[in-house]
């Protein structure tokens, strides 16, 4: 009796094992077969978390989600915790991270030894733009007035920004550099992110901000501030009266982008899958609606282009941060 | 301003069944979050974002307001019962609340804190409705120089009170200032004192230090002080009575109203709830006829502190609602939520979105009412914790504090840090240093430093900016006057060790 039971059990077990192995064989082609970890490099409620939620929402609403996401936050260390997490997940196709250009900046400044080359850039997804904004009663009517003052004396105008190093900062330095300003001497004061800088501008404590566009727009609509320039490559439909840098004869465009990264040596099937998936997602109606809602702009760029762009940006940043004394000391 | 029809409409919107349920759920969740050290209201509200997609904006916002208010109520409970303040703004509650519990007046302390919270919370909403606009503009007057001077004022005011020995007080304060400078420097983006640990780039969370020096420190103190004593002892604190007597009500009354006012005003500024709780405690100690009892179980400071941190909610919402500018962690996330519903937070919000905004304000009232009804009877349950024999309670505190530390960022580094700070807290107490002074330096130091540097960079004539700005000058003169009075009367502040019973 017992013998028989054991034998049946063994046969069943063997059959089940075989089936499972066969299933595994198929899985080599099929991706994904289990939930994928999506890891924003920021805390819940922040900009990168919003991206994770939006991606999840768009793919779900458009019935394009093959396996659910598990969202895990790696908010610490200015994005470094995500980067080291990805590096540790080498070869894993089931982890994707969301981060901004901090992946370049942190390596340049030496807060981490890994950079974009140590992970797999998958796609660039969205962007925001930066702008120069002054109080409605400011003497500055155009960005060129400000640049003319800076040219005379780079310390004559103090800029407020939300954080350094950042696109807020580059949006100050790059136009100034083009106009021949001694940009290393420009005074940049950092306020806490999240509205503090705007409060200080409205209170008249700082003459001009270089900041994210979305927070400036509602204040401008209320007539409290004036937006002098926007960092987009061409004028924005939403702001027909605000010139971009090119309109002012300055060859600068700054994208405050967010991109998707995978672990190093990510399997090709996973890399291709996400490149295709995101390319399809950005065309959907739900995604476009979500972008409008969060005041983001589409900036989709497939993996190969994205990687090239990262290499270019890395050099630009290196050049800019050098005179500011912000580059990593010693080595290399 | 035709606010009356608007507010009536707001109440009718907020009092529907689904919205009331949402408010109730939010209040309950908020209280739980407030009780648990570590995870705070801002994280909770952020974690609710996905759930809120399924709700209409009013319901979701009402629920979140419940969490915001509830967390402020809950913070007092662990401070009093087990000496574990879950937030920087309830540190001063623990300083007197825990000694009160040890004297068998823990229930009384909790009841008075709940009542203070209710009055503080409610008054601040009235303030929000009546004077939001002028106050918002007044808040804008506070630039870096003004912020620095206010915090300097708060720091000196509190520091001269806390320590018996000037040297020890200042040493502890400096330790706090050193701790707060760990992390990424805002102005340069470079790491300071991080010793190559990536987790330290974000600095050490204030709550980690607080849970460590207070909670774990208390456990270690117990272990060492009972070492070698009779093993079978079932010594416990004991619940005691929990209905305040007439004398206690009277003692609490003034502090509640003064604390509410301080909290409401400081709520307008960044770091408002912390600033408000420390300032109101200091005011009470100075006004008191028996300042020597402070830190050993005086009701006044504790009640003022709790009223203040609840009153700060109304103040903190003013810049958000009238200008679209968030000041604190929680209001920043509320801003995100508003954006998610397609609202454009900005100066026009109170006008364009008037019905929704007034519904939110009405729901704040309702949240406070729900909370007082829900929490007063709960005092009777919570107080039972004090009936647990100390030798069982202490390990529970240890677990509670460690889990709390872990829940902040889900990081094991924080758990290790909390234990290290526990050891530090023990040795500080052993050698007569006050952890409160260190915490004070830590929670205010960071913003003080940044404000000073911002002010100096913006100034065209160096440090003179602190004297040429009228508000800044006023606070500096006030600080100088207080120090001068203290020196002349030689009235030394007495020690307010965190838990000397």
HADDOCK unambig.tbl for C-alpha pairs under 7 A between the chains (distance, minus, plus):
assign (segid A and resid 44 and name CA) (segid B and resid 43 and name CA) 6.75 0.50 0.50
assign (segid A and resid 44 and name CA) (segid B and resid 46 and name CA) 5.30 0.50 0.50
assign (segid A and resid 44 and name CA) (segid B and resid 47 and name CA) 6.30 0.50 0.50
assign (segid A and resid 45 and name CA) (segid B and resid 46 and name CA) 4.79 0.50 0.50
assign (segid A and resid 45 and name CA) (segid B and resid 333 and name CA) 5.85 0.50 0.50
assign (segid A and resid 45 and name CA) (segid B and resid 336 and name CA) 6.81 0.50 0.50
assign (segid A and resid 76 and name CA) (segid B and resid 199 and name CA) 6.26 0.50 0.50
assign (segid A and resid 76 and name CA) (segid B and resid 202 and name CA) 6.21 0.50 0.50
assign (segid A and resid 77 and name CA) (segid B and resid 198 and name CA) 5.53 0.50 0.50
assign (segid A and resid 77 and name CA) (segid B and resid 199 and name CA) 5.61 0.50 0.50
assign (segid A and resid 77 and name CA) (segid B and resid 201 and name CA) 4.86 0.50 0.50
assign (segid A and resid 77 and name CA) (segid B and resid 202 and name CA) 5.44 0.50 0.50
assign (segid A and resid 158 and name CA) (segid B and resid 458 and name CA) 6.69 0.50 0.50
assign (segid A and resid 163 and name CA) (segid B and resid 186 and name CA) 6.74 0.50 0.50
assign (segid A and resid 164 and name CA) (segid B and resid 187 and name CA) 6.83 0.50 0.50
assign (segid A and resid 164 and name CA) (segid B and resid 188 and name CA) 6.31 0.50 0.50
assign (segid A and resid 164 and name CA) (segid B and resid 189 and name CA) 5.24 0.50 0.50
assign (segid A and resid 165 and name CA) (segid B and resid 189 and name CA) 6.02 0.50 0.50
assign (segid A and resid 189 and name CA) (segid B and resid 187 and name CA) 6.75 0.50 0.50
assign (segid A and resid 189 and name CA) (segid B and resid 454 and name CA) 5.97 0.50 0.50
assign (segid A and resid 189 and name CA) (segid B and resid 457 and name CA) 6.76 0.50 0.50
assign (segid A and resid 190 and name CA) (segid B and resid 186 and name CA) 6.46 0.50 0.50
assign (segid A and resid 190 and name CA) (segid B and resid 187 and name CA) 5.34 0.50 0.50
assign (segid A and resid 194 and name CA) (segid B and resid 326 and name CA) 6.52 0.50 0.50
assign (segid A and resid 194 and name CA) (segid B and resid 332 and name CA) 6.54 0.50 0.50
assign (segid A and resid 195 and name CA) (segid B and resid 325 and name CA) 5.10 0.50 0.50
assign (segid A and resid 195 and name CA) (segid B and resid 326 and name CA) 5.70 0.50 0.50
assign (segid A and resid 196 and name CA) (segid B and resid 327 and name CA) 6.85 0.50 0.50
assign (segid A and resid 199 and name CA) (segid B and resid 140 and name CA) 6.14 0.50 0.50
assign (segid A and resid 199 and name CA) (segid B and resid 325 and name CA) 6.82 0.50 0.50
assign (segid A and resid 200 and name CA) (segid B and resid 140 and name CA) 6.86 0.50 0.50
assign (segid A and resid 200 and name CA) (segid B and resid 143 and name CA) 5.99 0.50 0.50
assign (segid A and resid 202 and name CA) (segid B and resid 140 and name CA) 6.78 0.50 0.50
assign (segid A and resid 203 and name CA) (segid B and resid 140 and name CA) 4.56 0.50 0.50
assign (segid A and resid 203 and name CA) (segid B and resid 141 and name CA) 5.43 0.50 0.50
assign (segid A and resid 205 and name CA) (segid B and resid 143 and name CA) 5.66 0.50 0.50
assign (segid A and resid 206 and name CA) (segid B and resid 458 and name CA) 6.96 0.50 0.50
assign (segid A and resid 218 and name CA) (segid B and resid 344 and name CA) 6.82 0.50 0.50
assign (segid A and resid 218 and name CA) (segid B and resid 346 and name CA) 5.25 0.50 0.50
assign (segid A and resid 219 and name CA) (segid B and resid 346 and name CA) 6.04 0.50 0.50
assign (segid A and resid 219 and name CA) (segid B and resid 347 and name CA) 6.40 0.50 0.50
assign (segid A and resid 222 and name CA) (segid B and resid 347 and name CA) 6.24 0.50 0.50
assign (segid A and resid 222 and name CA) (segid B and resid 348 and name CA) 6.32 0.50 0.50
assign (segid A and resid 293 and name CA) (segid B and resid 339 and name CA) 6.93 0.50 0.50
assign (segid A and resid 293 and name CA) (segid B and resid 340 and name CA) 6.46 0.50 0.50
assign (segid A and resid 293 and name CA) (segid B and resid 342 and name CA) 5.37 0.50 0.50
assign (segid A and resid 294 and name CA) (segid B and resid 339 and name CA) 6.49 0.50 0.50
assign (segid A and resid 294 and name CA) (segid B and resid 340 and name CA) 6.64 0.50 0.50
